[in-house]
Amino acid sequence: AARQLRSLGFSYDWERELATTDVGYVKWTQWIFLKLFEQGLAFQDEKPVNWCAGLGTVLANEEIIDGLSERGGFPVERKPLRQWVLKITALADRLAAELDGLDWPEGTMTMQRSWIGRSEGAEIAFATEGGGEDVRVFTTRADTLMGATYVVVA
């Protein structure tokens, strides 16, 4: 790619080139991952994903139109996949607070706040008929639940 860009006359400071496959880069991403793992912030879990067998990959919601992949029109199914998960919720307060000191565009800040996903609210337990396990939900508007007469689980 660098050779092609040079042949087109693009002028870049190639001393600042960054490749995520470089040993020096991988070393630090692995070190960060290990620190997260040691703190219990990285763990394996089964999470539902949008699996496209035709493409042999997982797709984002935005890449699916009417149950088919945007590229190729292959069927997409929800299925559990074992994967590494980062427990950023344990750091949500700190992450959100540290955004305030950054000189980033407002659009980027909004996306970061959404990614952190920190919300003020309450966890509510709804009793089930027959004394089974309660249905627990998180809501940012507990004040609206006073009139709830039933819960539908889909």
C-alpha positions in Angstrom: 0.0 0.0 0.0 2.8 2.4 0.9 4.5 1.9 -2.5 1.1 2.5 -4.3 0.6 5.7 -2.3 4.1 7.0 -3.1 3.6 6.2 -6.8 0.5 8.4 -6.8 2.5 11.2 -5.3 0.9 11.3 -1.9 3.2 12.8 0.7 3.1 11.2 4.1 5.5 11.1 7.0 6.2 7.4 6.8 8.1 7.6 10.1 4.7 7.9 11.8 3.2 4.8 10.0 1.4 2.5 12.4 0.6 -1.1 11.6 -1.4 -3.2 14.1 0.5 -6.3 13.0 3.9 -4.9 14.0 5.5 -6.8 16.9 5.9 -3.6 19.0 2.2 -2.8 18.6 1.0 -6.3 19.4 3.3 -6.4 22.5 1.5 -3.4 24.0 -2.1 -4.5 23.1 -1.3 -7.9 24.7 0.1 -6.2 27.8 -3.1 -4.1 28.1 -5.2 -7.2 27.7 -3.3 -9.0 30.4 -3.7 -6.1 32.8 -7.5 -6.2 32.1 -7.6 -9.9 32.6 -5.6 -9.8 35.9 -8.2 -7.3 37.2 -11.1 -9.5 36.2 -12.1 -7.1 33.5 -11.6 -9.5 30.6 -13.3 -12.9 30.5 -14.8 -15.4 28.1 -18.5 -15.7 27.7 -21.1 -16.9 25.2 -22.8 -13.9 23.6 -25.4 -13.9 20.8 -24.0 -12.7 17.4 -25.3 -12.2 13.9 -23.7 -15.2 12.1 -23.5 -15.3 8.3 -22.4 -18.7 7.1 -22.3 -17.5 3.5 -19.6 -15.0 4.4 -18.1 -17.0 7.2 -18.2 -14.0 9.6 -20.1 -12.1 12.2 -22.0 -9.0 11.1 -23.0 -5.8 12.8 -26.7 -5.0 12.9 -26.2 -2.3 10.3 -24.9 -4.9 7.8 -28.2 -6.8 7.9 -31.2 -5.9 5.8 -34.4 -8.0 6.2 -32.4 -10.9 7.7 -29.9 -11.0 4.9 -26.3 -9.8 4.6 -25.9 -6.4 3.0 -23.1 -8.0 0.8 -24.3 -11.0 -1.2 -27.7 -11.3 0.3 -26.8 -14.4 2.5 -29.1 -15.5 5.4 -28.0 -14.3 8.8 -28.9 -16.1 12.0 -28.5 -15.2 15.7 -26.4 -17.8 17.5 -24.3 -17.9 20.6 -20.5 -17.5 20.2 -17.9 -17.9 22.8 -15.7 -14.8 22.9 -13.6 -12.5 25.0 -15.6 -9.8 26.7 -14.3 -6.6 28.3 -16.3 -5.5 31.4 -16.2 -1.8 30.8 -19.2 -1.2 33.0 -16.8 -1.6 36.0 -14.9 1.4 34.7 -17.9 3.4 33.3 -17.7 6.2 35.9 -14.0 6.7 35.4 -14.2 6.5 31.6 -17.1 9.0 31.4 -15.4 11.4 33.8 -12.1 11.3 31.9 -13.9 12.3 28.6 -14.5 15.8 30.1 -10.8 16.7 29.9 -10.4 15.8 26.2 -10.2 18.2 23.3 -12.2 16.0 20.9 -14.9 16.8 18.4 -18.4 16.7 20.0 -19.5 13.9 17.6 -16.6 11.7 18.8 -17.4 12.5 22.4 -21.1 11.5 21.9 -20.1 8.2 20.3 -17.7 7.5 23.2 -20.4 8.3 25.8 -22.8 6.0 23.9 -20.1 3.2 23.8 -19.5 3.5 27.5 -23.2 3.2 28.0 -23.3 4.4 31.6 -26.9 5.1 32.9 -28.4 6.1 36.2 -31.3 3.8 37.1 -32.5 0.9 39.1 -32.8 -2.8 38.8 -36.4 -4.0 39.4 -37.4 -7.6 40.2 -40.8 -8.8 39.0 -42.2 -11.8 40.8 -43.3 -14.7 38.7 -46.4 -16.9 39.1 -45.7 -20.1 41.0 -42.8 -18.7 42.9 -40.2 -19.3 40.2 -37.2 -17.1 39.5 -37.9 -13.3 39.4 -37.6 -11.4 36.2 -35.0 -8.7 36.7 -34.9 -5.6 34.5 -32.9 -2.4 34.5 -34.7 0.9 33.9 -33.8 4.5 34.0 -37.4 5.4 34.7 -38.5 3.4 37.7 -41.1 6.1 38.4 -43.1 4.8 35.4 -43.5 1.2 36.7 -46.1 1.9 39.4 -48.9 1.0 37.0 -47.3 -2.1 35.6 -49.8 -5.1 35.8 -47.7 -7.7 33.9 -44.4 -8.3 32.1 -44.0 -9.9 28.7 -40.8 -11.7 28.0 -40.0 -12.3 24.3 
